Amino acid sequence: MLLLQQQHTASLAWVVALFPPALATTSTPAARHTRALLLHKPVGLLVTHRDELGRPTVYDLIRAHRALCPAMRSLEWHACGRLDQNSSGLLLMTNDGQLVQHVTDPSAGSVPLPKKYRAVVHQIGDAQAAKLREGVELSGGLGVTRPADVRVLAQGRTTTEIEITICEGRNRQVRRMLHAVGSGVMSLERVSVGGLSIDTMEPGDVRLLDDDEIRIGLQYMPRSLMPKSRVRHGGKNRRR
């Protein structure tokens, strides 16, 4: 137990030391308002609220991030989907449970948001890329994926750099798709969700979204823009 506590303390110290002071907003958020941010998740962080081994998580990062004011750091943030420990890139986080559902569960009545990734994989050819575009059978009884948009960016002697866009978010889906065509992922970065991208954000950077970015980029109506009667009665938020 003492070892786990020491590991956890060291992990938190690493998170705090990683990010220098930056300008912070001073507004105090109301819990009823939809808040969302983009995080450029670094490799090595877990997307979980608590890790029994004391490994650093994205929530440790947010709670210690000096680019956020204390009120924002203390909000009850939830990740919209996941990126595994060895993956990096755009992670959308929010305090609005309906927004989480909107992004992660297209069956909830909204049109799926495209998610774009860049990956370096063990070399694939035209036939394998074509299979990815058509949809592949995933192992573990997860069924066939929807068609994906796949672009080959560069071919090396033993590796291929690709850009792949999917409109669903099954567990470790891109890695499973590459495995299904006889390849494997060496590095994986999510670069965009919907109309939002990491652009010039560096690993570890966070950026708060304004209402228009949430409404247009994620096709979701923030609570602050909803009629008060809908907010009071928990009206379901649908894509616009």
C-alpha positions as CSV (number, residue, x, y, z in Angstrom):
1,M,0.0,0.0,0.0
2,L,2.9,2.4,0.9
3,L,4.5,1.7,-2.5
4,L,1.3,2.5,-4.3
5,Q,0.9,5.8,-2.4
6,Q,4.5,6.7,-3.3
7,Q,3.9,5.9,-6.9
8,H,0.7,7.9,-7.0
9,T,2.5,10.9,-5.3
10,A,5.3,10.7,-7.9
11,S,2.8,10.5,-10.7
12,L,1.0,13.6,-9.5
13,A,4.3,15.5,-9.1
14,W,5.2,14.6,-12.7
15,V,1.9,15.9,-14.0
16,V,2.3,19.2,-12.1
17,A,5.9,19.7,-13.2
18,L,5.0,19.0,-16.8
19,F,3.0,22.1,-17.4
20,P,4.3,25.7,-16.8
21,P,2.0,28.5,-15.6
22,A,-0.2,30.1,-18.3
23,L,-3.0,32.6,-18.7
24,A,-6.1,31.3,-17.0
25,T,-9.7,32.3,-17.3
26,T,-11.2,33.8,-14.1
27,S,-14.8,33.1,-14.8
28,T,-16.7,30.9,-12.3
29,P,-18.6,28.1,-14.1
30,A,-22.2,27.3,-13.3
31,A,-22.7,23.6,-13.0
32,R,-25.8,23.8,-15.2
33,H,-23.8,25.2,-18.1
34,T,-22.2,22.8,-20.7
35,R,-18.4,23.1,-20.3
36,A,-16.1,21.3,-22.7
37,L,-12.4,21.3,-23.4
38,L,-9.9,19.7,-25.8
39,L,-6.9,17.9,-24.4
40,H,-4.0,16.8,-26.4
41,K,-3.4,13.6,-24.5
42,P,0.2,12.6,-24.3
43,V,1.3,8.9,-24.6
44,G,1.5,7.3,-21.1
45,L,-1.7,8.8,-19.5
46,L,-4.7,6.6,-18.7
47,V,-8.2,7.7,-19.4
48,T,-9.7,6.6,-16.2
49,H,-10.9,8.3,-13.0
50,R,-8.8,6.1,-10.8
51,D,-5.9,3.7,-11.3
52,E,-5.2,1.1,-8.6
53,L,-1.5,1.1,-9.5
54,G,-1.2,4.9,-9.1
55,R,-0.3,5.5,-12.8
56,P,-1.0,9.1,-14.0
57,T,-4.4,9.8,-15.6
58,V,-5.9,12.6,-17.7
59,Y,-7.9,13.6,-14.7
60,D,-4.7,14.1,-12.7
61,L,-3.5,16.3,-15.5
62,I,-6.7,18.4,-15.6
63,R,-6.8,18.8,-11.8
64,A,-3.2,20.1,-11.8
65,H,-3.2,22.0,-15.1
66,R,-2.1,25.6,-14.6
67,A,-3.8,26.8,-17.8
68,L,-7.1,26.3,-16.1
69,C,-8.5,28.4,-13.2
70,P,-9.3,26.5,-10.0
71,A,-13.1,26.5,-10.7
72,M,-12.5,24.8,-14.1
73,R,-10.0,22.3,-12.6
74,S,-12.5,21.3,-10.0
75,L,-15.4,20.6,-12.3
76,E,-16.6,17.0,-12.7
77,W,-15.0,16.2,-16.0
78,H,-15.8,13.1,-18.1
79,A,-14.0,12.0,-21.2
80,C,-16.1,11.6,-24.4
81,G,-14.6,8.2,-25.4
82,R,-11.2,6.9,-24.7
83,L,-7.6,6.7,-26.0
84,D,-5.5,3.9,-24.7
85,Q,-2.3,4.5,-22.7
86,N,-0.1,4.1,-25.8
87,S,-2.2,6.4,-28.0
88,S,-2.1,10.2,-28.1
89,G,-4.1,13.1,-29.6
90,L,-7.4,14.8,-29.2
91,L,-9.5,13.9,-26.2
92,L,-12.8,15.8,-25.7
93,M,-13.8,16.3,-22.0
94,T,-17.0,17.7,-20.6
95,N,-19.2,18.1,-17.6
96,D,-22.4,17.3,-19.6
97,G,-23.4,13.7,-19.6
98,Q,-25.7,14.2,-22.7
99,L,-22.7,15.5,-24.7
100,V,-20.7,12.4,-23.7
101,Q,-23.6,10.2,-25.1
102,H,-23.9,12.4,-28.2
103,V,-20.3,11.9,-29.1
104,T,-19.9,8.2,-28.1
105,D,-23.2,6.7,-28.9
106,P,-24.7,7.5,-32.3
107,S,-27.6,5.1,-31.6
108,A,-28.8,7.8,-29.2
109,G,-30.5,9.6,-32.0
110,S,-27.7,11.8,-33.4
111,V,-25.6,11.5,-36.6
112,P,-22.2,9.9,-35.9
113,L,-19.3,12.4,-35.6
114,P,-16.3,11.5,-37.7
115,K,-13.1,10.8,-35.8
116,K,-9.8,11.1,-37.7
117,Y,-6.6,9.4,-36.7
118,R,-3.0,9.3,-38.0
119,A,-1.1,6.1,-37.6
120,V,2.2,4.5,-38.4
121,V,1.5,0.8,-39.0
122,H,3.3,-2.3,-40.2
123,Q,3.3,-2.0,-44.0
124,I,0.0,-2.4,-45.7
125,G,-0.8,-2.5,-49.4
126,D,-3.7,-1.4,-51.6
127,A,-5.7,-4.6,-51.0
128,Q,-5.5,-4.1,-47.2
129,A,-6.4,-0.4,-47.4
130,A,-9.4,-1.4,-49.6
131,K,-10.6,-3.9,-46.9
132,L,-10.4,-1.1,-44.3
133,R,-12.5,1.2,-46.5
134,E,-15.2,-1.5,-47.0
135,G,-15.4,-2.6,-43.3
136,V,-13.7,-5.5,-41.6
137,E,-14.7,-8.2,-39.1
138,L,-13.4,-7.5,-35.6
139,S,-12.2,-10.2,-33.3
140,G,-14.0,-11.0,-30.1
141,G,-17.5,-11.1,-31.7
142,L,-17.6,-7.3,-32.2
143,G,-19.0,-7.6,-35.7
144,V,-18.2,-5.7,-38.9
145,T,-17.0,-2.1,-38.9
146,R,-18.7,0.6,-40.9
147,P,-16.9,1.8,-44.0
148,A,-13.9,4.0,-43.2
149,D,-12.0,6.6,-45.1
150,V,-8.4,5.6,-45.5
151,R,-5.6,7.6,-47.0
152,V,-2.0,6.4,-47.4
153,L,0.3,9.3,-46.5
154,A,3.6,7.6,-46.9
155,Q,5.2,4.2,-47.6
156,G,8.4,3.1,-46.0
157,R,10.4,-0.1,-46.4
158,T,8.5,-1.8,-43.5
159,T,5.9,0.8,-42.4
160,T,3.0,2.8,-43.8
161,E,1.7,6.1,-42.5
162,I,-2.0,6.4,-42.9
163,E,-4.9,8.7,-42.1
164,I,-8.1,6.8,-41.1
165,T,-11.5,8.3,-40.4
166,I,-14.2,6.3,-38.7
167,C,-17.7,7.2,-37.6
168,E,-18.0,4.8,-34.6
169,G,-15.9,4.3,-31.5
170,R,-15.6,0.7,-30.4
171,N,-13.0,-0.3,-27.9
172,R,-9.5,0.0,-29.5
173,Q,-11.2,0.0,-32.9
174,V,-8.4,1.3,-35.1
175,R,-5.9,-1.1,-33.6
176,R,-8.4,-4.0,-34.0
177,M,-9.1,-3.0,-37.6
178,L,-5.4,-3.0,-38.5
179,H,-5.0,-6.4,-36.8
180,A,-7.9,-7.7,-38.9
181,V,-6.0,-7.0,-42.1
182,G,-2.7,-8.5,-40.9
183,S,-1.0,-5.3,-39.8
184,G,-0.3,-3.7,-36.5
185,V,-0.1,-0.1,-35.0
186,M,3.2,1.3,-34.1
187,S,1.9,4.8,-33.2
188,L,-1.6,6.2,-33.1
189,E,-2.8,9.8,-32.8
190,R,-6.4,11.1,-32.9
191,V,-6.3,14.4,-34.7
192,S,-10.0,15.5,-34.9
193,V,-13.5,14.8,-33.7
194,G,-16.3,16.3,-35.6
195,G,-15.3,19.8,-36.7
196,L,-12.7,20.1,-33.9
197,S,-9.0,19.3,-34.3
198,I,-5.8,19.6,-32.2
199,D,-4.2,21.9,-34.8
200,T,-1.0,23.3,-33.2
201,M,-1.7,22.0,-29.7
202,E,1.3,20.3,-28.1
203,P,0.9,17.1,-26.0
204,G,-0.4,18.1,-22.6
205,D,-2.1,21.3,-23.9
206,V,-5.8,22.0,-23.0
207,R,-8.2,24.4,-24.7
208,L,-11.6,25.4,-23.4
209,L,-14.3,25.4,-26.0
210,D,-16.8,28.3,-26.4
211,D,-20.6,27.7,-27.0
212,D,-20.3,28.2,-30.8
213,E,-17.5,25.6,-31.0
214,I,-19.6,23.1,-29.2
215,R,-22.7,23.9,-31.2
216,I,-21.0,23.9,-34.7
217,G,-18.0,21.7,-34.2
218,L,-19.9,19.0,-32.3
219,Q,-23.4,19.7,-33.6
220,Y,-24.6,19.9,-30.0
221,M,-26.7,22.6,-28.3
222,P,-25.0,23.7,-25.1
223,R,-27.2,24.2,-22.0
224,S,-26.5,27.9,-21.9
225,L,-28.1,28.3,-25.4
226,M,-31.1,26.1,-24.7
227,P,-34.5,27.5,-23.7
228,K,-34.7,27.6,-19.9
229,S,-37.8,25.3,-19.9
230,R,-35.8,22.6,-21.7
231,V,-32.9,22.9,-19.2
232,R,-35.3,22.7,-16.2
233,H,-37.1,19.6,-17.5
234,G,-33.9,17.9,-18.8
235,G,-35.0,18.1,-22.4
236,K,-33.0,15.7,-24.6
237,N,-30.4,17.5,-26.7
238,R,-30.4,16.4,-30.3
239,R,-28.0,17.2,-33.1
240,R,-28.7,20.4,-35.0
